[in-house]
Amino acid sequence: MEKTYNPKDIEQSLYAHWEKQGYFKPNDNSKQDSYCIMIPPPNITGCLHMGHAFQQTIIDILIRYHRMQYKNTFCQVGMDHAGIATQMVVEYKLNAEEGKTRYDYSRKEFIEKIWQWKLKSSSTIANQMRRLGSSIDWESERFTMDKTFSNAVKEAFVRLYQNNLIYRGKRLVNWDLNLRTAISDLEVKHRTSKGSMWYLRYPLADDICTTEGLNYLVIATTRPETMLGDTGIAVNMDDPRYRDLIGRFVFSPLVNRRIPIIGDKNASIEKGTGCVKVTPAHDFDDYEIGKRHGLPMINILTLDGKIRQELEIFDTNGKICNAFSSMIPSAFQGLERFAARSAIVKELKRLGLLVKIKIHNLNIPYSDRSNIIVEPMLTDQWYMRTTLLSKVAIEAVEHDKIQFIPRQYTNMYFNWMHNIQDWCISRQLWWGHRIPAWYDVSGKIYVGLSESKVRQQYRIRDNVELYQDNDVLDTWFSSGLWTFAALGWPENTKKLQTFHPTNVVVSGFDIIFFWIARMIMLTMYFIKDSHDTSQVPFKIVYMTGLIRDETGQKMSKSKGNIIDPIDMIDGISLSDLLKKRTENMMQPQLAETIRKRTEKQFPNGIESHGADALRFTLAALASSGRDINWDMQRLKGYRNFCNKLWNASRFVSMNIKCQDNVLKNNEKVVLSPLNRWILAEFNQTIKAFRESLDNYRFDLATSIAYEFTWNQFCDWYLEFTKLVMKNNSNEIELYSTRNMMMTILEALLRLLHPIIPFITETIWKKITLLDNNQEMSILLQTFPTYNVRDEDPDACKILTWIKQLIVAIRVMFTEINIKKNRKQYISIFLRNVSPEVERLINNNLNCILILAQLNKITLLPPGNQGPASITKTIHGAELLIPISEDLVNKKVALQHLTKEIERVESEINRITTKFDNKNFVSHAPKSMVEKELNKMKNYQKFRQKLLEQKSVISNCHRSINNLDKVNSIS
């Protein structure tokens, strides 16, 4: 093995070899259990971020783990066309590079631009996934806009439409004025900010007055511009101020529209003035009020947010009606919505209809896509009925056919599913799955897989003109089919039969509603088993937290805190990192802030860590918490772990002899306590590690693997083996030790492989050359299994005691500043020895002397206090190390002890002063008083021990002579 571990030398060539050999493909063995995970398809909007790396690491750990259990394993890869997000990226790119928008191209030309972008982006993403080590069957890669997947999307739409689960209607939607498309409720983020509340006079009609004798009502509104679309005034039926006015009318200012006063529970008596203007076409609450009372809906805005030339007026069913005049004052026509607000307020003030303006806290909806204020807009859209589908999806989780991990996300799922509304599935974009619906000149709708099939199905002659709907489907509709459409549905393919339902989906909690819930609904509707029972898409939903930066901030390009996973694998210079984070920044001031923050955080750039260290770090962070703060120090620590494993493997490989593979003369090997112990420790590690992975506790699995590898195997076992080999043990013992080193290391590499695949494969090939297995791969080997026969409580007890003895000696050496050249092969005394420890020592003396590096162990009989020594209590005995000037640097030791005694006495004085204060004793909580008392007792015991040690060292001589005759064991 090479002396230095360098990930760059092994990772990319090794992955290429795996892929070339076809190791990642399913084995198609029908006799074996199948195991399948569909990787959430990343958007083709650029490159992978830390969240992707996190989820894909978890997925690959599971895939490799189950592959090594000889399951027919399949990991489906693919990419999502991401309608809105991708169109935004390409439009921004065209604007920055050519100063053009999509409207400067035909639809066909613009879509071709996106396909060009897709080729570049998907290549980048695929390379990143390879660099991360994802063991994917790349020949099965899918794209949600490829031909076969698109056919599946159309098939799903047509079937749902034919079964009356999809319909078209005019309803209120969240409208993004920049993108000019509907967006879902889940894509709207609310922000609180200071705004205004305008109080306006609405004249009462028919010469009536309020109970106060006023001929008008005062209406409070935060959106005065929408008064152009008012169709009613709502008051509470129990409000004594207005209940007599219910059924009467007011005039809406500026348009002089006569509108009714209605009684509705939504009008609060305490809120505002108690009167609410109802604008059904521009407010979601008003829309519901309007439907309850049959109020017309008046649209005042164009799709780009300007006041229309004429009003659009519809009845509650969305049909055009002439309930009111369509006239709009010319002064407001064509004004942008907020400019119109200013103009309308100004005119109301001029007319004496503005009563007052108050500062008001507003909860304003913003588009998560384009970051502008969302406008409720009355538009024609396609909807999917969800009541029937959600019922089955809820039952699947209630009956544990699908389980959420962690379990708390089950409630989040239920809360949304029990209140689910019909799903708006259409988007006014160019990029996406165009809705398979055609219209004739009269507006009649025909739905089918293609125009030719529509003509055939509905017997429409060729000379009858049809035009296809311009809208595309919401991206989440197509990705909702992912688990089965990617496997070949609607054809009943072998992959669909073999791998569906899939085993696990790994996803962020933030898309439970976007994706997880919709996948469950759609899959259970379309996919049935041989008994016509709905299949679930997956059995386990593993929810990951969100990766945040070290300060807990969400990673985003605008904050300049994104870290490319590949930069942590390969490293990146500060200048290149700054360029990445600030390029294409529209705001110079923001770019400068990001530059300063980056220079402070990474003054020397980011060093190379390798894919294995990154994977280990991500797995270690996969706890059950929601948010995960990224920690570069942990990444560095796990890079050191990989170094430790490499160096330990080099030591083993250099000490293995070819003849160790065959025991000469068929001699039976009796394992030493050391080798029995490490075998038992590793056996327990296997059990705990597998239990952790089986329960999706990746953080616990990495902790278990780390502790055994670093502490037990490297720091204890291998160091012990050096002593065994150094002390000229007999040939059989040397053989068994070398053989055990090799056995444990080889199995440990298999255990670690799912988490750190590159380094484990590389080392495994090096150390198994003796078996002529160099052309095989560790990923095809059996995962280690727990064996009850390897349990060995006696060996564990022996080594635990030896380790405790060694640690105690090391601590005592540190405390008394033992001379460096006297730290090996000393003699010790044991006092007050228990029968169990005496038996342990007598049966394993040679092992203890070698591993603890002792010359002699002397057991003191009862009543014999032994020589002047420093002491320490260990399990079943009291350890004594006799002190002489040959052993200890007297001056340095006394200085150290004096300083430590002063520190302890200072703590004792501090606590004593606290107890002298009567207020503390009488007013402090009982638990605090007891805690301070315990501290005092411990400090006093510690001080006494230090004083004894100081006395011993002060009186020690050149050497120790004339000891009483005792039971010496050497």
N, C-alpha and C positions, 0 to 999 in steps of 0.2 A: 504494500500500500504506500501511496505517496505520503511524504512526511506531513504536508499541510493540506487541510481540507479547503477546497476552493469550489464553491457551487457552480461557478461559471464554466468550470472545466467538465462538468458532468451532466448538467440538467437538460440542456436543449438536445444534445446528441442522444441522451438516454430516452427522452420522450419520443424523438423521431424513430428510434429503434422499436419502442413499444408499439407505436402506431403502425409501422411497417410490418411487424410480425402479426398484427391483428389481434393482439392480446385483449383489446377492449371490446371486442365483438361478443355478442351472446353466444353461448356454446350450443344452443338449440337442442340440448339434451332434455327430452320431454320427461325423463325419469327423475330429473332433479327439480327441486322447487325453483320457481322463478322469482326474481326480485327486480323491480323496476322503479326508477325515479325519473320523472320528467323535469329537467332543469327549467325553472321559470325563464321564458325566452327574454333575453335582454333587448331593450329598444335599440334600433339602429341609429341612435342619435349622436354617436361619437365613439366612446370607449367605456370600458367597465370602470366602476368606482369601487370604493372599499366595501360597500354593501353587497355588491355582486361577488367580490372576492370572498367575503365572509360566508355567504350562502353556498357558493360553489365549493368552498373547502369542506363545509359540513356535508354536502351531498357526496363529494368524492370520498370522504372518510367512510360514509355508509356503504357506498358502492364497492370500494376495495375490501371493506370488512366482510361483506356478504359474498363477494366473489371468492374470497379465501376460505369461505365455508362451502365451496363447491356448488353454489347456486347458479342457475342460468340467469346471469345478471345483464341488465340492459339499462344504459343511461342515455336518455333521449336528449339531444341538443337541438336548439333552434333559435331563431331570432324573430322578434316582433316588429311589424312595420310601424307601429306607434304613430297612428294617424296625425293627431294634432302636433305632438312633439317633433316628429320628423319634418312635417311641413313647415313648422316654425323655424327649425334649424336651417333648412334649405332656403327658405325665403330670406332669412337674415344673411345667409352667405351670398345670395344673389344681390341683395341690396348693398352689402359691403364691398363686393368685388365689381359689380356691374352697374350699381345704382338702379336696379330694376326690381319690380314686384312680380308676383305670379300673374297679374293681369296684363303684363307685357308679353305673355306667352299664351298660346292656346293650351287647353287642358292637357292635350296629348303631349305637347312639348314640355310642359312643366313636369308632368309625371316622368318623362324620360330623364329630366334633370335629377329627380329623386332616385331613380334606379341607378344612375351613375354614382350618386352619393352612397347608396346602399352597398354597392360593390366595395367601396373603400372602407366604409364603417364596419361591415361584417367581417372583412379581412382582418382589420385591427382587433376586433373583439375575439375572433377565433384564435388569433395569435396569443392574446392575453390569456385565454382559457388554457391553451397548451402550456404556456409558461407557468401557470398555477398548478399544472399537473393533473388536470381533470381527465379521468380515464373514460373517454367518450368514444362511441362508435361514430366517427365523423362521416362515414358513408351514409348514415341515416339522418344527417342534418336536414332540418326543415326550416322553411320561412313562411310566415303567416300570409304572404301574398303569392306564394308559388302556386302553380296551376292546380295541383291536387288539393292543396289546402283551401284554395279559393272555391273549388267545386264543393268541398265539404261545407263551407260557410253558406254558399247559396242554397245547398240542399237543406241545411238547418232552417234557414229563413223561410223557404217555401213550405216546409212541413209545418212549421209553427203558424204560418199565415193560414194554411189550409185547415188547421185545427182551431182556428179562431183565437190563437194566442198572440198574434201580432195584428195590430190595426193602425190606421192613420187617423190623426185627429188634430184639431186646432186647440192648443193648450198653452198655458204660460210656462216658459222655460227660462233658465239662466242663460243670458245671451252675452257673449264676449264680443264687444264692438270692434276690437282690433282684429280678431280672427274671423269675425262675422259668422260665428257658428254657435249652436247650443252647446253648453257644457253641463255636466252632471252636478248634482248637489255636492258630491264628494270632491269636486274640483273647485269648490268655492270656499275660500278662507275668510273668516270675519275678523275685522280689526276694530278696536275701540278708538275713537278719536273725538276731539272737540268739534261741535258743529252748531247749527242754529235751529231753533224752532220758531216758525213764523205763525202768528195768530192772525187769522183773516176773517173778515165779515162776509157771510153769505146771506143775502136778503131773503126774508120769508115771502112766499107768494100769497096771493089772495087776501091781502090786508089782515093777516093774522099776526099775533104777537106771542112772545114767551110769557111765562108766569111773572117775569120781572117787568113786563111791558115793553120789551125790546122787539123791534120789527126785523131782527136779524139773529143769526146764530154765529157764534165765534168758533171757528174751526182751527185747531192747531195741527200743523204739518211740518215735516222736515223736507218735503219735496214739493214746493209750490208749483213747479213747472207741470206736474202731473194733473193739476186742476183742470187742464184742458180736456182731460179724459174722464172727469167725474161723471158717475151715473147714479149716485145716491148719497145720502147722509145717514149714517147709522148711529142710533142712540140705544142705551140699555132700556129694556122694557120696564125695569123697576126704578128707573131714575125719575123722581117726582118732578124734576125741572122740565123734562121733555116728553114724558109718556103720552101727554095729551096731544102732542104734535105728530105722533106716529100716524102715517097715512096722509099727512099734509105734504107740502112741497116747498122747496127753496129754489132760488136762481143761482146757478153756478156763475161766479163773476167772469168777466172778460168775454165769455161766449153766450151769456144770458140764457143758459140751458135750464129748463124746468126739470128738476130731478126730485124724486120722492124722499121723504124721511121714513126710515124703516127701523124696526126694533130688532136688535140682534144681540146675542149673548157676548159677542166679541167686543162690543163697545163697553169700556170700563167706566164706571161712575166716578172713580177717584182719579183716573188718568187724564191729564190734559184738561180740556173743557167738558169732557163727557160726550162730545160730538166727534164723530170720525167720518172724514170724507171717504167715499168708496170709489176706487179707481180699478176695476177688475182686470184691465189689460196691462197694469203696470205695478202690481203688488200682489204677492202670493196670498197674504191674508185676505185682501180685498177680493181676490179671484174666488176664494171659497165663499165669502159673504155674497158675492154676486150670483154664484150658482145657487145658493140657498134661496135667494129672493128673486131669481129670474131677471136680474139686471143686465142690460146690454153691456157689451165690452167695446170700448173705444180705444183704438191704437193711435197714439199721437206721434210716434217716432218711426223714422226709417231704420233700416237694418244697420246703418252706420251711426245711429244715435242723433239724428237731426230731426227737428220738427217738420212734419209732413206738410205738403201743399194742401192736402185735404185729409180729413179724418177717415180712418177705416172703422166701420161700425158693424159689429156682429152680435147675433143673439147668443144665448148661453150654450147652444149646440154648435157654435162656430160658423153659422150660416150668415151671409151678408144680410143686413136689415137696414131699414131707413127710419129707425125709431127717433133719431135726432138729425139735425142739420150737420153736414160734413164740413161746414165752413170753419176756417181758422183765421183769426186776425192776421192780416198780411205782415204786420210788424214782427211776428214771431216765426213766420214760415222760413224754413231753411237754417234756423239757428241751431248750433250745437247745443246739447241738452243743458250744460251748465251756463252757457251764454244765455239760453232761453230763460233759465231760472232768474238770472240777474235782471233781464228785461221785464219779466213778469212781475217781479217784486217791485221794480221801479214804477211800473204802470199801476199796480195796486195801491202803492203809496200815493201816487198822483190822484187816484180816484177816491182816496180817503178810506180804503178798505183794509189797509194794514193797521192792525191794532197795536202790536208790539212784536219785538224780536227778543228771544231769550237764548242764552248759551245753553247748549244741550249736548250730553254725551251720546254719541251715535255708534251703533254697531254696524259697520259698513262692510258689505260683501265684496271681496276682491277675487278676480280670476287667478287661480293658482298657476295658470298657464302664461297669461300675458301681463299679469300684475296690474290690471286696470279695474275700476269699479264695474261690477256686473250690473247689467240692466235686465230686469224682468221683461220678457218680450213675448207677445202673442204670435205664435207661428204654427205652421203645419209641420208636424213631426210624426215619425213612426214610433210606436210604443209596443212593448211586450207586456202582456198580462202576467203578473208574478204570483198571484194568490195561490193557484193550484200548484205551481212549481215549488214555491217556498214551503208549503205544507209538508211535502215529501222530504225536502232538504232538512227541515227542522227535525222531523222524526228520525232521520238517519243519525243525527248527532245525539238526540235524546236516547236512542237505543244503542249507542256506542258502536255503531257501524263505522263511524268516523270519530276519532278522538283528537282533541286539541291538546298540544303540549307546548307550554304549560297550560294547566287546566283553566286558569282564570280567563283565557280568551274565549272559552265556551260561552260565558255570559255576554261578552261583547258581541259574539255572533248572534245569540238569541235576541238580544235587545234590538239589533238592526232587522233581523229576519221577521220578527213579530210585528214590526211597524213598516215593513217594506211597501213601497208605492210602485205603481206601474213604471217600467223602465223605459226612458226615452233612448232609443237605440240609433237614432239618425244624427248625422253630423253634416254641416254644410261645408265640406272640404272637398278637395280634389284627390287627395292621396288616401287610399283605403279601398275597402270592398264596396264597389258601387251597388246600391240597393237593386235587387233583381225585380224591379217593378216598372211597367210601361203604361203610358197613358195615350188615349186617343184624343182627338180634338175637343171632345166634350168633357174631358177630364176623368173619364172612367178608368179605373185601375185594373191592370192585369198583372198577376204575379206568376213568375215561372223561372226556370233555370236559364233560359235564353230567349231572345226575341223569336227565334224560329219555333221553339217549343211553345211559347205563348200563343203564337199564331195557330199552331197545330191544335193546341188544347182548347182554345176558345173559338176556333174556326174563323179566324180573321183573315180576310183576303189580303193579298200582297199590295193592292193599290190603296189600302187603308193605312194612313200614316200613323205610326207609333213613335213615341219618343221616351227614352229611359229616364227614370228619376235621376236627378243630378246629385242627390245626397249620397253619402257613404255611411257605412255602419260604424257605430262606436267601436273603437279598438277592443274594448273589453268584451264585446259580443264574440268576435272571432277568437280572442285568447281564452274565452270561456269554454271553447271546444277543444282546448289544447291536449288534454290527456287522451282523448280518443281519436280526434281528427289527425293528430300527428302519427298515430299508429295505423292510419289508412282508412278510417271510416269515411264515407258510408259503405265501402267494401268490407266484407267480413274477413279481413286479412289474417294470416297466421300470427303476426305480431299482436294484433288486437285480441285474438283468442288467447295468446300466451301471456301477455303482460298486463292485461286490463282485468280488474282494477289494479292500478299501480299501488305501490306500498306506502310511499311517503311523499308529501310535498313540503318543501322548505321555502318559507316565505316570510317577508316582513309583516308585522302586525298591522302596518298602515294600509295594506291592501286586502284585508279580510273582506271588505265589502266590495271593492272594485273587482276582485278576481276570485278569491276563494269561494265566497258564497255563490257567485254566479257560475263558477265551474261545477259546483255541487248541483245546482238547480238544472243546468243544461245537460249535464252528464246523466243524471238520474231520469231525465225525460227521454233521452234518445237511446241510452244503452241499457238493454235488458239481458238477463241471463237466459239459460235454456228453459227456465220455468216462468219466463216473462216477468221476473222480478227486477226492479230497478237496481242497476249496479251503481256503487259509489265510485267516484273518480280516484280516490285514494283512501287508505285506511287510517293514516296518521297525518295530521297537520302540525308540523313543527314550526313554531313561530320564533323568529329571531328578533333580537332587539335592533335598534338603529345605532350604527357606528357614528359617534360624534368625535370631535377633536379633543385634545387633552384638557381643554377648559370646559367641556360639556356643550360646546356650540355645534349645531348641525353643520355638517360639511356641505359647502356649496361654493360654486364658482364665484358668486358675487362677494362672498366673504374671504375668498382667497385662501381657504384652509383645506382644500381638497388635496389628497395625496394619492397619486397614481400607484396602484399595487406594484406595477412593474418597476417603478422607481425605488421601491423598497427592496425589490429582488436584486436589481442590477446596480442601484445607486445612481445618484444624479448630482451634478455640480450645482453650486448655488446660482450661478448665472443662468443655467438651463432651467432650473426650478423657478426662478423669477420670471423668465420668459414665458414659461407655461402658465403661470398664475396670473400674469398681467396682460397677456396678448389679447387683442380685441376688446379691451376694456373701454367702454364708452366714456367713463368719468375719470379724468386724470387724477383727481384728488383721491378717489377710491383706490386707484392703482398704486399711488404713492403710499397709502396706508398699508396696503397688502405687502408692498415691497419691504417696508420697515418691519412689519410683523414677521415676515419670512426670514429676513436677515437676522433677527433676534432669535428665532426658534431654531434655524438651521444655518449658523454662521459658516459652516464648512460644507453645506449641502447635505445630502443623505448618503451614508455609506452603504455599500452592498451587504445584504444579509442573506440572500438566497431564498428560493421558494419554500424550502422546508421550514426555515425559521419563521417565515411569514405565516405558513399554514399552522404551525404549532401555536403561534401567538393567537391567531384567530380562533382556533379550537379552544384555547385556554380562556378566551373571553366569552365563550358561548355559555353563559350562565342563564338562569331563568329570569333575569332582570329585563326590563324593557330597553333601557338606554345603556350604551357601552362607550366609555371614554377611551379613546385610543391612547396607547402608552408606548412611546418609542423605546423606553428603557426595558420594557418587557420583551420587545422585539430583539433588542441587543442581548438580553439574557438568554433567549432561546437560540440565538446564533451561537452563544457560548456553549449551550447544551449540545448543539450539533458538533461543535469542536470537541467537546468532552467525549461524546460517543465515538467520534473518528479516532481520537488518540487512544481510547481504551481498546478499540478494535485493532489498532496497529500493535498494541502491546500483546494482545491475544495471538494475533497472526504471527508475530515474531517468536512466540514461545511454543507454538504448535509444531510437532514433528510428524513427518509422514507416517512413521511407524505407529503413532498413537491411534491410528484408525483401526488397528488390529491388535488385540491383546495376545501377546505371545504365550504359547503353551496353554492357552485357554484358562489362564489363572483367573480365579474369581476375585473380583475387586470388592473390598469392603470399604464403603465410603467413610471418610473422616467426618467428624461433626461439622467442620467447615463446609464441606461439599453437600452434606445433608441439609445444612441450614440454608444455603443459597438456593438449593432446589426447592425447599419448602417455601421460602420467601417468594420465589418467582411463581410458584404454584398459586399462592395467595394473590399475587399481583395479577395473574391471568384472570382469576375469578372476579376480583374487584373491577378490573379493567373492562371485562366483557359485560358485567352487570351495569356498569356506567354507560357504555355504548348502547346496550339494549334498552336503557331507560333514557337515552338521548341527553345524558349529562356529559357532554364533551369536555366541559371544564374539569369535572372530577376525573375523567379518563386521563387527561393530560397531566393532572397533578399526580395521579397514581404512577403513571409511566415515568414522569420526571423524578419522583422520589426514589423509586426503585433503581432506575438507571444511574442517577448521579450519586445518591447516598449509599444504597446497599451494594450495588454491583461494582461501581467504580471506586468509591471512596473507602469501602470496607473490604469487599470480597477480593478485588484485584490487588489491593495493597497486602492483604493477608497472603494471597498466593505468592507474592514476591518473597515473603518471609519463608513460606514453605519450600520454595525452590532454592532459596539462599542457604537454608539450613541442612542441605544435603539429605533430604528425606529419602526413604527407600524408593526404588524404581516404580513399584506398584502404586505407591501414594502419589508420586510425581505424575505418573500416567493418569490416574483417576482425577487429579487436580486439573491437569491440562485438558483432559477430556471434558470435564465439567465446565471449564472456562468456555470451551468451544460450544458445548451443548447449550449453555445458557445464552451466550451471545447470539448464536444462530436463531434460537427461538425468540429472543428479545427483538431481534431485527424484524422478524415476522409480526410480532406484537405491535411494533412501532410503525410498520409499513403504511397502514391506512392514513396515518397522520403525516409522516415525513417519508414519502415514497422514494425520492431521488437518492438520498444518502443511504437509506437502508438497502435499496437494490444494489448500489455500487459496492457497499461493504460486503453484502451477502455473496455477490459474485466472486469477490476476492477470496473470501475465507472458504468457499465451497469448491474451489478449483480442485481440491484433492479428491472430490467425488465426481469429477468430470461433468459437473452440472453447469458449466459456464455458458451454455447456450440456452439455458432455461431462465425463468424469471421468478423472483420472489413473489410477485403478485399472483402466480399460479400455484403457490404452495398452500399448505393447510394452515389455517389460523390456529395459534396455540389453544389448547383446551385444558381446562382444570382437571386434575387427576387426584382423587381422594387418596390414592396410594402414596402420593408424594407428600402428604401431610406428615410432619415430624415435630411434634411438640417438644420432645426431649432435645433435639438438636437446636431448635429455636431458643429454648431455655438456656442452653449452654452458651450459645453465641451472644445472646442478649446480656448474660452476666459478664462475659469477657469484654464486650463492647462497653458496658457500664464501668468495668474496672479500668479499661484503657482511658475512657473519657475522664474518670476521676483522677487518674495519674496525670493526665495532660493538664487538667485544671490546676492541680496542686503544683505542678512544675511552673505553670504560669504565675501562680500566686507568690511563689518564693524565688522566682527568677533563677531557676536551675541553670547550671552551666551547660552550654550547648553540647560540649563534648562528653557530658555525663548523662545524656538523656536516654541512652540505650543500655539494656541489660543490667538493670539495677536489681537489688534484692528488696523485697517488701515483707511486711508482717501483717497478719490478719488476726484481729482480736474479736472475741465474742462471736465466733463462727457458728452458724446454724448447722444442724446435721445435714440438711439438704445441700448447702454450699460445700461442706466438707466432702460429702460424697461426690459432688460434681467435680471438685478439684482432684480428688484421688483418681477418678475414672478418666480424667481428660488432662492430666498434668502436662504432658508433653505439648499438646495443642495449645494450652493456655500460655506456657512459657514462651513458645515460639511467637504466637500471635500478639501477646502483650509485651514481647521483647524483655523478658525478665530472666535474671540469673537464678533466683531462688524465691520460693514462697515459704514463709515460716508461719505455721499456725500456732498461735499462743494458747496455752492451756488456760482453763478458768482461773482467775485470780492473778495471772501474770500480766502486768501492764506493759511489758516490753520496754525497749530503749526509748530515749528522748526522741520524739518524732512529731511530724505534723500529721494530722489525722483527717479522715473523711469517711462518713458513713455511706456504705453502699448496700445493696440488697443482700441481706443475710450475713453481714460482717461489717467490721470497722477496719478500714485500711490505714496502715501506718507506714510512712516513709521516714526511716531514720535520717537525721540530718548531721552532716559533717561539713567542714570547710572544703573538703575535696569535692563535695556535691553542689554546694551553693555558694554564690557570690554574696558573702555575708553583708557587706556594706550596702549593696544595691537592694537586697531583699529587705533589710531593716528600713531603708528609706521608703520603700514601697509600702510596707506594712504600717509605718508611722503615718504616712499620708492617708491611707485607707482608714485607719483608726480615727483620725481627726475628722474625716468626712462622716463616718458613722456617728461619732459623738455629737457632731453638729446637728444631725438629724434627730438624735435623741433629745438634745436641748430644745430643738424647735417644737417637738411634740410636747415636751414637759411644759414649755411656756404656754402652749395652747391649753393644756389642762389646768394650769394655774389661773386661767381666765374663767371665772365662775359663769359668765354668760355663755361661753362655749358649752360647758358641761350641762347647763340647765336648758339651753335653747336649741342646741344642735340636734339633728335627728339621731335616734338611737343607733341606726346602722352606721352613721358617720363616726360616732363616738367609739363603737366597737371596732371599726376599721382602723382608727388611729391607735387604739390599745393594742391590736394585733401587730401593727407596724412597730410599736415600741418594744414589744416582747421579742420580735424577730431581730430588731436592731441590737438589743441587749445580748441576745444569744450570739449574734455575729461578732459583736465587739469582744465578748469573752473568748471566742475562738481565735480571733486575731491576736489578742493579748497572749494567749497560750502559744500561738505560733511564733510570736515575737520573742517570747521567753526562750523557746526551744532554740531558735536561731541565734539568739544572743549568747547562749551557753554552749553552742556546738564547738567541737574541737577539730583538730586536724583529721582525726580518724576515730572510728568507734571500736573500742576494745572491751574485753571482759564482760560480754553479754552473758546473761543467764542461759543455761542449757535449756533449749526448747526443742519442740518438734519441727525440725527443718525439712522441707521437701525441695529437692533440687533436681 
